[in-house]
């Protein structure tokens, strides 16, 4: 009888050890940003005071606040009090309600086959919409930033910025190949002799796993002009991202970014500095997207359009075909004050190699493009805006991935999806070390 009890105890011990090991393995790929945040006792009162002053500048007094189920606080801020207008170049800026003209569609209406396909690919929305509350007209929804949000950043200067090292001696004709800085990409890009005034794509939305809190995974459109090897690159960016450092969780979120000096001092994510002017009272930049795509299950995507208003020169962002989100004023830019020279679509991750190997942070769905629909993430219906303010389907793209054993990309075309591509990967694996 004692032998049976001993064996039973050993079995329980074995089960317990397996359970603990499984928890530890989960912890590697499901990082908790809360654990990374410094406790307030570790931060000097002077630094806390500086951070609080900064938060007071970007967290504008709201008309009222909406509590999101994911823990976010969405402040309804009067449109004319939003952070953008604190920018020195925008002190006397008059907010543009809408662009004078929208980009014209080129080609015929979508066929029934395309409409049927689109009905399967339902549009994603935002988590704070769950209770049905929206900000009133005349206000814009802004995600409130906290002391913990700033403490997760490397410094107050780095808060809300995408830090990238562009080496001046790195002469290459391939755009944005910055793998040496820890950033890895799987992108499609177009470079033409014609001037570019915008771009559009429909982007599959997933929730890639992040290994380290200071890593991220994003899927976006880049509108670019200037030098890739100099300090004057202008970039306008929008898409979805998972960034525990920036948001304190692992949820995919709608985001924007801009810079006019190669990511050095100007620009930021979302509304974390003055610059981007929001006009929509129903969409919060930086808020979580819901629902999300599942492996071999329902697929959800968002359509993003960025284009330059030919009358006033501001760069507008839209969701879907008709929803205006806001704009980047022309005053923010040098090269993009005129036109863009390059458009990129695709994914980007940060690989810190914190464990002495390649990160397990995923790109897209975390699966390679060869797996196809429902398994790999996609961009579809790639278009650019030409000098006639017309949306033109992209006929040809160049694809680029720094390390195809970690993250890859495969492009193709069809009647329904136009030019499209699958992209992404799991990061660390037997062929990616």
PEVENVEN-V313582 format. One record per backbone hydrogen bond with DSSP energy under -1.0 kcal/mol. CO is the residue of the C=O (numbers start at 1). NH is the residue of the N-H. E is the energy in kcal/mol with one decimal. If there is no record, write none. Layout:
<<CO/NH/E> <CO/NH/E>>
//
This chain:
<<1/5/-1.9> <2/6/-2.4> <3/7/-2.4> <4/8/-2.3> <5/9/-2.6> <6/10/-2.4> <7/11/-2.3> <8/12/-2.4> <9/13/-2.6> <10/14/-2.6> <11/15/-2.6> <12/16/-2.6> <13/17/-2.5> <14/18/-2.4> <15/19/-2.3> <16/20/-2.5> <17/21/-2.7> <18/22/-2.3> <19/23/-2.0> <20/24/-2.4> <21/25/-2.4> <22/26/-2.0> <23/27/-2.0> <26/30/-1.8> <33/37/-1.2> <39/42/-1.7> <40/43/-1.1> <44/48/-2.3> <45/49/-2.1> <46/50/-2.1> <47/51/-2.7> <48/52/-2.7> <49/53/-2.1> <50/54/-1.9> <51/55/-2.7> <52/56/-2.2> <53/57/-1.1> <54/58/-1.6> <55/59/-3.0> <58/60/-1.2> <64/76/-2.7> <66/74/-2.9> <68/71/-2.2> <72/68/-2.9> <73/144/-3.0> <74/66/-2.9> <75/142/-2.6> <76/63/-3.7> <77/140/-2.6> <78/81/-2.5> <79/82/-1.0> <82/85/-1.3> <83/86/-2.2> <84/87/-1.8> <87/90/-2.2> <90/93/-1.5> <104/391/-3.7> <111/115/-2.4> <112/116/-2.5> <113/117/-2.1> <114/118/-2.6> <115/119/-1.7> <117/121/-1.3> <120/122/-1.5> <122/301/-1.4> <125/290/-2.4> <126/129/-1.5> <127/130/-1.8> <129/132/-2.0> <136/139/-1.6> <138/79/-2.7> <140/77/-2.5> <142/75/-2.8> <146/150/-1.5> <147/151/-2.3> <148/152/-1.4> <150/153/-1.3> <158/161/-2.2> <160/269/-2.6> <167/170/-1.7> <169/171/-1.6> <176/178/-1.7> <178/181/-1.9> <178/183/-1.0> <179/182/-1.7> <182/351/-3.8> <184/349/-2.4> <186/347/-2.2> <187/400/-2.7> <188/345/-2.7> <189/398/-2.6> <190/343/-1.5> <196/340/-3.1> <197/308/-2.5> <198/385/-2.1> <199/306/-2.8> <200/383/-2.2> <201/304/-2.6> <202/380/-2.3> <203/302/-2.3> <205/293/-2.3> <209/362/-2.7> <210/31/-1.3> <212/215/-1.8> <213/245/-1.2> <216/350/-1.7> <217/242/-2.8> <218/348/-2.0> <219/240/-2.3> <220/346/-2.0> <221/238/-1.5> <222/344/-2.0> <223/236/-2.1> <224/341/-2.6> <224/342/-1.9> <225/234/-3.5> <233/262/-2.4> <234/225/-1.9> <235/259/-1.9> <236/223/-2.8> <237/257/-2.2> <238/221/-2.5> <239/255/-2.6> <240/219/-2.7> <241/253/-2.5> <242/217/-2.0> <243/247/-2.5> <244/248/-2.0> <252/289/-2.7> <253/241/-2.0> <254/286/-2.2> <255/239/-1.8> <256/270/-2.3> <257/237/-2.7> <259/235/-2.6> <269/272/-2.3> <277/327/-2.6> <281/135/-1.1> <284/287/-1.7> <287/254/-1.8> <288/127/-2.4> <290/125/-1.8> <294/297/-2.4> <298/294/-1.8> <300/205/-2.8> <301/124/-1.6> <302/203/-3.5> <303/320/-2.6> <304/201/-1.7> <305/318/-3.1> <306/199/-2.5> <307/316/-3.2> <309/313/-2.3> <314/309/-3.3> <315/328/-3.0> <316/307/-1.9> <317/325/-2.8> <317/326/-1.2> <318/305/-2.5> <319/323/-1.5> <323/319/-2.8> <325/279/-2.4> <325/280/-1.7> <326/317/-2.7> <327/277/-3.1> <328/315/-2.6> <329/332/-1.8> <330/333/-1.7> <335/338/-1.7> <335/339/-1.1> <340/196/-2.1> <342/224/-2.7> <343/190/-2.0> <344/222/-2.9> <345/188/-2.9> <346/220/-2.6> <347/186/-1.9> <348/218/-2.7> <349/184/-2.5> <353/356/-1.9> <359/428/-2.6> <363/366/-2.1> <363/425/-1.6> <368/371/-1.8> <369/372/-1.7> <372/375/-1.8> <372/376/-3.3> <374/296/-3.4> <377/423/-2.0> <378/204/-2.5> <379/421/-2.4> <380/202/-2.3> <382/394/-2.4> <383/200/-2.4> <384/392/-3.5> <385/197/-3.1> <386/389/-2.0> <389/104/-2.9> <390/386/-2.3> <392/384/-2.3> <398/189/-2.6> <400/187/-2.7> <403/406/-1.8> <403/407/-2.4> <406/427/-1.7> <408/424/-2.1> <410/422/-2.3> <412/420/-2.5> <414/418/-1.4> <417/381/-2.8> <418/414/-1.5> <419/382/-2.0> <420/412/-2.6> <421/379/-2.2> <422/410/-2.6> <424/408/-2.4> <425/363/-2.5> <429/432/-1.7> <432/429/-1.8>>
//
